Structures are given as C-alpha cells and as structure tokens.
Amino acid sequence: MGSASSKEPSLPPDLPCLKIALVGNPGVGKTSVMLRYLRNQFSQMYIPTKKVAIENVVRKLNVPAHTVVSLTFWDIPGREDMDLHKSYFRNLDAAIVIVDMTDPASIDMANVWKQTVLNKLTKTQLSEDKKEMKETPVDPINFPVLLLGNKYDIIEEEMYRNIASRKVSVSTAFPNDDELTHEAITQLENVADAHNFIGCVTVSARLQDSSVAMAIQSLVRSIFEKQGIPRKWKAVPPKPKPPKKDRPFHYDKLEKIDIEKVLNAYQYAKLETTEIEKYDLVIEKADSFVKKSVVLRHYYTVSLARFKHACQKIDSALGDNPSLEDCIVVMKQNVKGANVKMTDDEGFCKMEVIFIGEESKQSKQWKESYRIFHNEFAPVAKTIQKDGPDACIALEKQEIGMQRMLQDYVGSVDETKMSNNELNAAISGKIVRNTAKVQHARDEMQETINDVEDAARKIFSVEQW
C-alpha cells in the first residue's frame, strides 16, 4: 500500500487519469480487491486499514480498443468513527462501494456509503479571474458508483453444497437457474436497482478468476463513454481553428435548405389504395401532389414560427405572437455597424446586410435569426411561389379524376352485380376519403400561396417605412 504523501509517477501528456475511491464497511475486502487488481495477489491475513491508502497504476485496458489509462485508487478506511475528509473525494471520477456477500447487513449499508461519497464530492477549478483555485460541488445524479459484491466464492460454494446435498433421481441432471440463485445475490441486485447504482457485480478477491479486473474494466468503460474520453489513446495534435469570436460569418454563402430532402424525409400518411391496379395508379400519382402540398405548407408554417421565435430572443418586448413586420423591424434595429435592406429575390424577399465601414460582429441571436430567414423561411417561400400554382392545377385535375374513379367503380359494381357489400362499401369509402384529401390539399396550397404573397407585401412595407 502507498501513502497519501506518495508522489505520482511522471505520465505522458494527455494521458487519461482517473481517480477512483473504494469505500465500504470494515472487513468487506476493499484492500484485497485493490491488491488483486494491482498485483494479482491475495493475503489471508486481515489487517484493518487505519488510514487512507493511495495506489496508482498505468494500464492498457481493452475497453474495447486498447487504451492506456492512469488509475489512482483511494482505499478509504471503513471505520465508522473516522472523519471522512472532503479531500478524499475531491476531483473523484468514480467510486466503488464494496460489500461482503456473506453479510446481509453489509449489503444493506451500500446506499449509506454511496450517499457519504455523493455528499462530499467536490471538484477544483480556476476562478473566473484565473488567480486562484476554488472548489465547486459535483452533480451527484450522474456520478458513477459501482456496487461490488466481494467474497462471492463463499456464496458459490454454499450454493453447490446445497445442490449436492439434494437427492436427485437422475445423476446427470444439471442445476437449473433457480437452483443457482442465492438470497444474497437477489439482495445485491435489489439494492443496486433501488438506489440507482450504475451496476452491481459479484467478485472474489481470493480467487484468480479475473472477476475483479473485469469489473473495474467495465467501470472504466462507463466513465470513458460518459466523459467522452477517446478509447484509443493517441497523441493527436489538434487542428488549428480561428478563435470563436473571430470566425467569419458569410452572409451570402450560407447553405440553403434542400426542399427535395425535406420532401423525402417527411413522414406522411399516404392516400389509401384499393388493390385495384388501374385505380391505384391514379391514386399514386395524386398522392405525390398531395404530399408536396402538405409538406410545403407544414414547412412554411414551422420555418415562420422558428424565425419569429428567434427574433423574440433578440428583443423580448416582441411578445408571445409577434407579427412578421415587427420581426423584420427588430432585425433592422439590432444589426451592428450595418444596414439591413430587403430586396426582391425570385418573387420573394432577400435580406441584404450592408456594412458601414469594417464588418462588425453580430450577436448570436441575431445571426441565428438571419440563418433561419435565409436558409429556411425564404427558400420554402420561393418554392411555394414557383411550384404552388402548378400544384393547385394538378390537384384540381386529380380531384376530377377521383370523382370519375368513384363513378366508374359504382358503375362497374352495378353491371357485374357484385354481392360483397362490405368490400364495395370499403373501396367506395377509400375513394371518397381520397377525394376529400385531394380537395383539402388543393385548398391548403392555394391558402399557402396567398400567405406567401401577403408575407412578401408585409416585408416590403417595412422597407418603405
């Protein structure tokens, strides 16, 4: 065992270093677990730990890729009358609560030890002026604490003794899952579930069965995934990036939304098919026009709402439901070192930023509002103005085609005198519902075209104020 004053070995730069505390009642085997992991040794002699012991090891772990990591274990004494100093739990990365599987009271105490650790967690960091170190509390909810049940070899021997003492009719029978259970295992699992441990593992520090190593490796894997530490350690020079505040914002080179991708990704309830080929070909064609109408309408509404919400972050005085004109005014009033001019762009509007002198840095909220207007709202509005009228004409033709389809089907039923009334009613109902959806899509498309034209007028009216 090391001592609290022992020096840490010099480590390569950028090497992941984890500090892990071992806590639990006296005699549960905390030191034995640490000794088994560090030196693969076990001592039959029990010597109570009277002061905190610190051991460091650099290991290459399979988590699953080979990862070099420095692990520092703090073996905390289990005496209840000992004052557990906060320094033991400062900058801690994880904790392992070790219990004795042969002692139910030890398992019941697991949550007490967990709460002791969580109540004393702190981390050190530089103050805002970077002149001194200060301690801050750690979020206890996401802190990883593993429940480790030691002395499992004794429990396992007891289970097999019980099985061997039973009289079985067939000598070759294997023990089933129920026979290989033990109340201590059930108790351990219940405690882990009830008190939100990240997991529970049974191990034997006495046996050379790699159970301790596998348990600690699982804990390290969990820490790596939570902290985003690269699993395969390799010194990779960071790519040079300009400081965040100096990154250029290209007003005219922002990538606009791809409307076709929006159409393909949209989850849409298709028109109902009839299982009659000649009718379903017509329905499939009509469905493509209905989908485009529904998606454009939906995306226009969403992008407009997103633009208004972004403008509210610039000026909270806009209220809950600001008008489009008020949002444009806010964009004009809050731009720094420039003028915002609304110009015609393929029948809709374009927001031009004209700087007065050198380019000024805009606020994060202002740039976000500009992005939404430039990338989302304006492109979908221009698409509606361009494709909307043709879509309305196509939908009107599809509506007429649906009406003729219904007449044709009813006529064919009368001629063939089909007796399946339920099937006839089902197919007729599908055609009627499809006709109503096509008509509704056409009306919505026309309404959306009117909304876009009205939005353009409102935006240009602000330019004239």
BADOKE-714737 format. One record per residue (C-alpha): x, y, z. Coordinates in steps of 0.1 Angstrom, whole numbers, plus 5000, padded with zeros to 4 digits. Layout:
! residues N
XYZ ...
//
This chain:
! residues 465
500050005000 501150354993 500650665015 498850985010 502151165006 503550934978 504451114946 502651024914 504850894886 505551114856 503051034830 502851104792 500951424782 497251394776 497051054793 493550994808 493850994846 491050864867 490650884905 488550604920 487650564957 487050234973 484550255003 482650015024 482349855059 485349725077 486349375067 484549365033 487849335014 488549675000 492249645003 492149284990 490249394959 492849674953 495649424958 494149174935 493849434907 497149604912 499449304918 497249004913 497848894949 495848794979 496748795016 494948555041 495948795069 493449065078 494949395088 492349675092 493149985071 493750275096 494550555072 493750625036 495950435012 496650554977 497950334948 498550434912 498850214882 499150274845 497350004825 496549924789 492849834791 490649674765 487549904766 487249764739 490049924719 493449924736 493550234758 496350344781 494950504813 496350604847 494150474876 494650614911 492850414938 491950564972 491450284997 489250465023 489250315058 485850165068 485850265105 482550445112 484250675138 486750815113 486251155099 486051125061 487751435048 486551605017 490051585003 489451204998 486651284974 488051594957 488251554919 486951204921 485951034888 484150734902 483550534934 483250164942 481150054971 482449714982 480149485003 480549145018 478248895001 478248675033 476948965054 473449095046 473949405069 476949495048 474849495016 472149705033 474849965042 475750015005 473450315000 474850475032 478350465017 477150584984 475450894999 478550955020 480650984988 478051194970 477651434999 481351514999 482051534962 483851844950 486051944921 488652224919 488852474890 490352814883 488253104894 486953344868 489853584872 492253274870 494153384900 493153114925 491652764927 488152724940 486052414949 482652354934 480152074941 479651794916 476351684902 475551364922 472851234898 475251144870 478251044892 479250674885 479150454916 479550074912 478349824937 480849544941 479849224960 483149064973 483548704987 481348554960 483448234961 481948164996 478348214983 479147994952 480447714974 477347734995 475047704965 476847404952 476847234986 473047284988 472747124953 474946834962 473046764994 469846714974 468746364963 468046374926 466646084906 468946144876 472646164885 473546354853 471046634859 472546984857 471447264882 468947504867 468847884871 466647864901 469047634919 471947864911 470348164928 471148294963 469348534986 472548744988 472648794950 468948894950 469649134978 472649284960 470549334928 467649494947 469849744965 471549834932 468249894915 466650074944 469550324949 470550384913 474050234912 475350214877 475549844881 476349564906 479049294901 479948984922 483648914925 486148714945 489348884956 490648554969 490348364936 492448424905 489448434882 489848784867 486448894881 487949194898 489849314867 486749264845 484549464870 486949764871 487349754833 483549774830 483650084853 486350244833 484450184801 481450364816 483550664827 485150684792 481750684775 480250944799 483251184798 483851144760 487451034766 488950874734 489050494739 492350454720 494950684734 497050864709 498551204709 496851374681 497751744675 494551954675 493552114642 494252484642 491052684644 490553054645 489253194678 485453164680 484953534682 486953594650 485353324629 483853494598 480153484591 479453454554 476153634548 475853534512 477353184513 475053014538 473852684526 470152694519 467852414529 467352144502 463552124497 463751794480 465451644510 462751784532 460051624510 461851284511 462351284548 458851394558 456651124574 453351154556 450150954558 449650834522 446350814503 444550484507 444950224479 442150004467 444049694455 442649764420 445649834397 444050094374 442750294403 445950264424 448050414396 445850724396 445950734434 449750704435 450151004411 447651204431 449551114463 452751284451 451051614446 449151594479 452451514498 454251814482 451352044491 451151914527 454951924533 455452274518 452552404539 453952244571 457552354565 456452714557 454552734589 457352584610 460152804595 458053114600 457453024637 461152954641 462053284626 459653464650 460953274680 464553354671 463653724668 461953714703 465353614717 466853944702 464154154717 461854004744 459454304740 458054144709 455653944729 454253594725 452953624689 454953894671 453953994636 456353934606 456754314602 457854354638 460454084634 461954254604 462054584623 463854414651 466454264627 466954614612 467254784646 469654534662 472154494635 475554634645 477654864622 475454784591 472154844574 469654574566 467854614532 465054394519 465354334482 463454124456 464753774451 462853554426 459553694436 460153684473 462553874496 466253874503 467854024535 470954214524 473454324551 475354644540 478254724564 479255074573 482955054573 484554734586 482454434592 481054424628 480454114649 476754044654 475153884684 474553514684 470753564685 470853804655 472953564634 470553274643 467553474631 469353564599 470253204593 466653084597 465353354574 468053294548 468252914550 464752804558 461953064555 462953234523 463852914503 460452744511 458553064504 460253094470 459452724463 455852784471 455653084448 457352894420 455652554422 452452634441 450252744412 451152434391 450452214421 447052374425 446152304389 447451944392 445451884424 442352014407 442851764379 443451484404 440251574422 438251544390 440051214383 439051084418 435351184412 435450994379 437050694396 434150674420 431650694392 433450424373 433650194403 429950234412 429050164375 431149854374 429549724405 426049774391 427049594358 428649294375 426149284403 428849214429 427249084461 430149164485 428549484500 431249524527 434049524501 432149764478 431550004507 435249984518 436550064483 434050344478 434850484512 438550494503 437950684471 435650934488 438250994515 441051034490 438951284470 438451484502 442151484510 443051604475 440551884477 441851984511 445451984499 444452204469 442752454492 445652454516 448152504488 446152804475 445952944510 449752904514 450353084482 448253374494 450153364528 453553394510 452353684488 451053854519 454353794537 456253954509 454054254509 454454294547 458254274544 458554524516 456154754535 458654774563 461354874538 459155174529 458655294565 
//
